[in-house]
Every structure is written in C-alpha cells, then in structure tokens.
C-alpha cells in the first residue's frame, strides 16, 4: 500500500483518485462508513481510492501540552486502511504551513493541483483550512466550481453518535468492550518490548514491558489481553497491568502483559497488545505474597474471559 506525503507530488497512476478526508485516528465505524463510500465510488469509476489522515493531530499542534490521546499509530492506520480496500494512505503533515493554508487554497493547491483529486468524501462535521473555515458547504460550492466533486456521509449512531471522543471516554472509564464495539475491533497498543527490572520474572510472571508513548491512557489496572508478535503473526493470550506499578519503586508507567504458556524471549521485538476486559484497578498490596495470590486470581479470570473468544 502506498504511503503518500501531502507535501510531495504523487505518481500519475494515483491522480484522479477519490479521497476520504478526515483524521480517521481510531478508524471506528463512522470513519469506516466515510472510507467505504470513497472506496465504492472509486471502484465504480475505475479510480484509485485514498484515505487521508493528519499527523500530528491538529489538536496536538495547537495544544502541545494536551495529554496523549491517540488511538492508533500511523502504521496501524495504514494496515486498517489497506484492509478496508484503499489504494493508498495520504498523510497530511500538520505544521505551521498547513495550519496557515486557507480552505480555498487547500482545495485548489493541494487537493486539485497537487493530487489531481476527482472527488472527496467527508463526514458532515469535517472542517479544514486556516481557522477551520472550510466545511462541507465550501467543498460542495467552491470545490465544485473548480471541478472537484464531493459527497458527505452523515454520522453513524449506536446508542448515540459514534466518535473518537466517545471511544476515548470508554477506555478512560475502563470499558474496552464498548470501545471495541465502536471500533469494530479491540483497542490495541503496539510497541517494542523493553528490558525492565525483572520483578515479574522474580514473581513467576515474566512480562513483556512496553512504553505507552503517544497512545491514549486507558484506565489504570489489570486487563484480560491478547497479544500478537508482529514478525511472525503468532497470537497469544494473557493478563496485563497498565499503570505505574504502585507495588514497586520508583513509579514507572508501563504496559506489562504476561502471556500464558509462553516462555520465549521477546526483547527487542514489536508486539501488539489488545484490551478485552478490565479486571480490576491498580492496587498496592501488604506483601509480595498477597500480590502473587491476586495475580493468580487475575490470570484465572483472564483465562476465563479469553476462553470465550473465537479461535483465529
């Protein structure tokens, strides 16, 4: 799948594409409807389809101190867009120049001249350009005057409008099941396994330590999780602690999955950990023996929860 940079010219084969415009961070059910409309439109006319995203997120550019809130990395988005059937992913690198580009110039200079877009598909609330002055009306009117076609997909609802904000709130409240329903897949954190202080191994529960980096922080605590080793595609089941490890000093924020019936070295490998069920909050125990008793209970509960998952 092609990974396109909005600052660069594109290959002639991708000109005339239909572009799904949005941030599409979580690529949830609503985003999938927008992308699906663009892909169907492109296929019906024998055109390439492109799904766009912004990196960094505009909110991060304008408010650099805001706590981490990303639901996916660019690599995860690329895989999701490919699975949806898109020809390419277009990354708008959000910087001062792009932030200062008027909505009209965004249409003419970038979409039409640089990318030769035939059409664009957006959600009804999509805004763009300097001061977020661009909207679906401007795309339809001003874009139409310059030969750019556009379509709008209304918000998708499931007991309320599906949005990235709603998914983030579910995760912060310890409800990964709701998040998974809205995303159509479990929320997952991807990272490189790091060396830690070996506390888990000493307790009989060796963990694969991951830095959470720019991801949203779900509610701290213990989860039933599944893992995937990206190099091999191997699937694993386990229990993970997400948080600052109050039992140990100094506090250090980590995601620490323990995978059942697995004893191989994962250091330096990239893995993805998917969250299925919140089991309990983080806690400090009176002794390490008490912690080990609780960890055994956590693993038993995680095994029970995960046993209901379909085999992959």
C-alpha positions as CSV (number, residue, x, y, z in Angstrom):
1,X,0.0,0.0,0.0
2,X,1.3,3.4,-0.9
3,X,2.1,5.9,1.9
4,X,1.7,9.4,0.5
5,X,3.0,12.7,1.8
6,X,0.8,15.7,1.1
7,X,3.9,17.9,0.5
8,X,5.0,15.8,-2.4
9,X,3.7,15.3,-5.9
10,X,2.2,11.9,-6.5
11,X,2.6,9.3,-9.2
12,X,0.4,9.8,-12.3
13,X,-1.3,6.5,-11.6
14,X,-2.8,7.9,-8.4
15,X,-4.1,11.1,-9.9
16,X,-7.9,11.3,-10.4
17,X,-8.5,9.4,-7.1
18,X,-11.4,9.6,-4.7
19,X,-10.1,10.8,-1.3
20,X,-11.7,10.1,2.0
21,X,-10.9,13.2,4.0
22,X,-10.7,13.2,7.8
23,X,-8.3,12.4,10.6
24,X,-9.5,8.8,11.0
25,X,-7.4,8.2,14.1
26,X,-9.4,5.3,15.6
27,X,-10.9,4.3,12.2
28,X,-14.1,3.5,14.0
29,X,-17.5,2.5,12.5
30,X,-18.2,6.1,11.5
31,X,-14.8,6.5,9.8
32,X,-15.3,3.2,8.1
33,X,-18.6,4.5,6.5
34,X,-16.8,7.5,5.1
35,X,-13.9,5.5,3.8
36,X,-16.3,2.8,2.4
37,X,-18.2,5.4,0.4
38,X,-15.0,6.7,-1.1
39,X,-13.8,3.2,-2.0
40,X,-17.1,2.2,-3.5
41,X,-17.2,5.4,-5.5
42,X,-13.7,4.9,-6.8
43,X,-14.3,1.3,-7.7
44,X,-17.5,2.2,-9.6
45,X,-15.5,4.6,-11.8
46,X,-12.3,2.6,-12.1
47,X,-10.3,5.1,-10.0
48,X,-7.8,4.7,-7.1
49,X,-9.1,5.3,-3.6
50,X,-7.1,7.2,-1.0
51,X,-7.8,7.5,2.8
52,X,-6.2,10.6,4.4
53,X,-5.1,11.2,8.0
54,X,-3.3,14.0,9.8
55,X,0.0,13.6,11.8
56,X,0.4,15.1,14.2
57,X,-3.2,15.5,15.1
58,X,-4.2,19.2,14.7
59,X,-5.1,19.3,18.4
60,X,-1.5,18.3,19.3
61,X,-0.2,21.0,17.0
62,X,-2.3,23.8,18.6
63,X,-2.2,22.4,22.2
64,X,1.2,20.6,22.5
65,X,0.7,20.0,26.3
66,X,-2.5,18.1,26.0
67,X,-2.3,14.6,27.5
68,X,-1.7,11.7,25.0
69,X,-5.0,10.8,23.2
70,X,-4.0,8.8,20.0
71,X,-6.0,5.6,19.4
72,X,-3.7,4.3,16.6
73,X,-0.2,4.8,15.2
74,X,0.3,5.7,11.6
75,X,1.5,2.1,11.0
76,X,-1.8,0.7,12.5
77,X,-3.8,3.1,10.4
78,X,-2.0,2.1,7.2
79,X,-2.9,-1.6,7.9
80,X,-6.5,-0.7,8.7
81,X,-6.9,1.4,5.5
82,X,-5.4,-1.4,3.5
83,X,-7.7,-3.9,5.0
84,X,-10.7,-1.6,4.1
85,X,-9.6,-1.8,0.5
86,X,-7.9,1.6,-0.1
87,X,-5.2,2.0,-2.7
88,X,-3.1,4.4,-0.6
89,X,-2.9,6.3,2.7
90,X,-2.3,10.1,2.4
91,X,-0.6,11.7,5.5
92,X,-1.1,15.4,5.9
93,X,1.8,16.5,8.0
94,X,0.2,19.2,10.2
95,X,2.7,22.0,10.7
96,X,2.6,25.8,10.6
97,X,2.4,26.0,6.9
98,X,-0.6,23.7,6.6
99,X,-2.3,25.3,9.6
100,X,-1.9,28.7,7.8
101,X,-3.3,27.4,4.4
102,X,-6.7,28.8,3.6
103,X,-9.6,26.5,3.0
104,X,-9.8,27.7,-0.6
105,X,-6.0,27.0,-1.2
106,X,-6.3,23.6,0.5
107,X,-8.9,22.7,-2.2
108,X,-7.2,24.2,-5.2
109,X,-3.5,23.9,-4.5
110,X,-3.4,20.6,-2.6
111,X,-6.4,18.5,-3.5
112,X,-6.9,19.6,-7.1
113,X,-3.4,20.7,-8.4
114,X,-1.0,18.5,-6.3
115,X,-3.1,15.4,-6.1
116,X,-5.4,15.8,-9.1
117,X,-8.4,14.6,-6.9
118,X,-11.5,13.7,-8.8
119,X,-13.7,13.7,-5.7
120,X,-13.6,13.7,-1.9
121,X,-15.8,12.1,0.8
122,X,-16.1,13.6,4.3
123,X,-18.2,13.3,7.4
124,X,-20.8,16.0,7.9
125,X,-18.8,17.8,10.6
126,X,-15.4,17.8,8.8
127,X,-13.6,21.2,8.9
128,X,-10.3,22.2,7.3
129,X,-8.1,25.2,6.4
130,X,-6.9,28.2,8.3
131,X,-9.1,28.8,11.3
132,X,-11.1,25.7,10.4
133,X,-13.1,27.9,8.0
134,X,-13.6,25.1,5.4
135,X,-16.6,22.8,5.7
136,X,-18.7,20.5,3.5
137,X,-20.6,23.5,2.1
138,X,-17.3,25.0,0.8
139,X,-16.2,21.7,-0.6
140,X,-19.5,21.4,-2.5
141,X,-19.7,25.1,-3.7
142,X,-16.1,26.3,-4.1
143,X,-14.7,22.8,-4.9
144,X,-17.5,22.2,-7.4
145,X,-16.7,25.4,-9.2
146,X,-13.1,24.1,-9.7
147,X,-14.2,20.6,-10.8
148,X,-13.9,18.8,-7.5
149,X,-16.8,16.5,-6.7
150,X,-17.8,15.8,-3.1
151,X,-20.0,13.6,-1.1
152,X,-21.0,13.7,2.6
153,X,-21.6,10.8,4.9
154,X,-23.8,11.5,8.0
155,X,-22.8,10.5,11.5
156,X,-23.2,6.8,12.4
157,X,-25.2,6.1,15.6
158,X,-25.2,3.3,18.1
159,X,-26.9,4.4,21.3
160,X,-25.5,7.9,20.4
161,X,-23.2,9.2,17.7
162,X,-20.0,7.1,17.3
163,X,-17.0,9.3,17.7
164,X,-13.3,9.1,18.7
165,X,-14.1,11.1,21.8
166,X,-16.7,8.6,22.9
167,X,-14.2,5.8,22.4
168,X,-11.6,7.6,24.4
169,X,-14.1,8.2,27.3
170,X,-15.0,4.5,27.3
171,X,-11.3,3.5,27.6
172,X,-10.6,6.0,30.3
173,X,-13.6,4.6,32.3
174,X,-12.3,1.0,31.9
175,X,-14.8,-0.2,29.3
176,X,-12.8,-1.7,26.5
177,X,-15.9,-3.8,25.4
178,X,-17.8,-0.6,24.4
179,X,-14.6,0.8,22.7
180,X,-14.2,-2.4,20.8
181,X,-17.9,-2.3,19.7
182,X,-17.5,1.2,18.3
183,X,-14.1,0.5,16.7
184,X,-15.2,-2.9,15.4
185,X,-12.0,-4.4,17.0
186,X,-10.3,-4.2,20.4
187,X,-8.2,-1.1,21.2
188,X,-4.6,-2.2,20.9
189,X,-1.2,-0.7,21.9
190,X,1.8,-1.6,19.7
191,X,5.4,-1.2,20.8
192,X,8.9,-2.7,21.2
193,X,9.5,-5.0,24.1
194,X,11.9,-3.3,26.5
195,X,14.1,-4.7,29.3
196,X,12.7,-4.0,32.7
197,X,13.6,-4.6,36.3
198,X,12.6,-8.3,36.1
199,X,10.1,-8.0,39.0
200,X,7.5,-10.1,37.1
201,X,10.0,-12.8,36.4
202,X,11.1,-12.9,40.1
203,X,7.4,-13.4,41.0
204,X,6.9,-16.1,38.4
205,X,5.0,-13.9,35.9
206,X,7.6,-12.7,33.4
207,X,6.1,-9.7,31.5
208,X,6.8,-8.0,28.1
209,X,7.3,-4.4,29.0
210,X,6.0,-1.7,26.6
211,X,6.3,2.1,26.7
212,X,2.8,3.5,26.1
213,X,4.3,6.5,24.2
214,X,1.6,8.7,22.5
215,X,-1.3,6.4,22.9
216,X,-4.3,7.4,25.0
217,X,-4.1,6.0,28.5
218,X,-6.9,3.7,29.3
219,X,-7.9,3.3,33.0
220,X,-5.0,2.1,35.0
221,X,-5.4,-1.5,36.1
222,X,-5.3,-5.2,35.1
223,X,-6.8,-6.4,31.8
224,X,-7.5,-9.6,30.0
225,X,-5.5,-9.1,26.8
226,X,-4.4,-10.8,23.6
227,X,-1.0,-10.3,22.0
228,X,0.4,-10.6,18.5
229,X,4.1,-10.9,17.6
230,X,4.2,-8.8,14.5
231,X,7.2,-10.5,12.9
232,X,5.6,-13.9,13.0
233,X,1.8,-13.2,13.4
234,X,1.8,-15.5,16.4
235,X,-1.3,-14.9,18.7
236,X,-1.1,-15.1,22.5
237,X,-3.4,-14.7,25.4
238,X,-2.6,-13.2,28.8
239,X,-3.2,-10.6,31.5
240,X,-1.6,-7.2,31.6
241,X,-1.1,-4.5,34.1
242,X,-1.3,-0.9,32.8
243,X,-0.1,1.8,35.1
244,X,2.6,2.9,37.4
245,X,3.1,-0.3,39.4
246,X,2.4,1.0,42.9
247,X,4.0,-2.1,44.5
248,X,7.4,-1.1,43.3
249,X,9.7,1.9,43.5
250,X,10.2,4.2,41.7
251,X,6.8,4.5,39.9
252,X,7.1,3.9,36.2
253,X,4.3,4.0,33.7
254,X,4.3,0.8,31.6
255,X,2.1,-1.8,29.9
256,X,3.2,-5.2,31.2
257,X,1.5,-8.1,29.6
258,X,2.1,-11.6,30.9
259,X,1.3,-14.2,28.2
260,X,0.0,-17.6,29.3
261,X,2.1,-20.7,28.4
262,X,4.8,-18.7,26.8
263,X,8.4,-18.5,27.9
264,X,10.4,-17.3,24.9
265,X,12.5,-14.1,24.9
266,X,10.6,-11.1,23.3
267,X,13.1,-8.4,24.0
268,X,13.5,-6.1,21.0
269,X,10.5,-7.5,19.2
270,X,7.5,-5.5,18.2
271,X,4.2,-6.7,19.6
272,X,0.6,-5.5,19.8
273,X,-1.5,-5.9,22.9
274,X,-5.3,-5.8,22.5
275,X,-7.5,-4.9,25.5
276,X,-10.6,-7.2,26.0
277,X,-11.8,-6.8,29.6
278,X,-11.0,-4.6,32.6
279,X,-10.4,-6.9,35.6
280,X,-9.5,-4.6,38.5
281,X,-7.8,-1.3,39.3
282,X,-4.2,-0.9,40.3
283,X,-3.5,-1.5,43.9
284,X,-0.7,-1.8,46.4
285,X,-0.7,-4.9,48.5
286,X,0.6,-5.5,52.0
287,X,3.2,-8.0,50.8
288,X,4.5,-9.6,47.7
289,X,2.8,-12.9,48.7
290,X,-0.5,-11.1,48.7
291,X,0.3,-9.6,45.3
292,X,1.1,-13.1,43.9
293,X,-2.1,-14.5,45.2
294,X,-4.0,-11.7,43.4
295,X,-2.0,-12.2,40.2
296,X,-3.0,-15.8,40.2
297,X,-6.7,-14.8,40.5
298,X,-6.2,-12.2,37.8
299,X,-4.8,-14.8,35.4
300,X,-7.5,-17.3,36.2
301,X,-10.2,-14.6,35.4
302,X,-8.4,-13.5,32.2
303,X,-8.2,-17.1,31.0
304,X,-12.0,-17.5,31.6
305,X,-12.7,-14.2,29.8
306,X,-10.5,-15.1,26.9
307,X,-11.7,-18.6,26.5
308,X,-14.9,-17.2,25.0
309,X,-13.0,-15.5,22.2
310,X,-13.3,-17.2,18.8
311,X,-10.2,-19.1,17.6
312,X,-8.2,-17.2,15.0
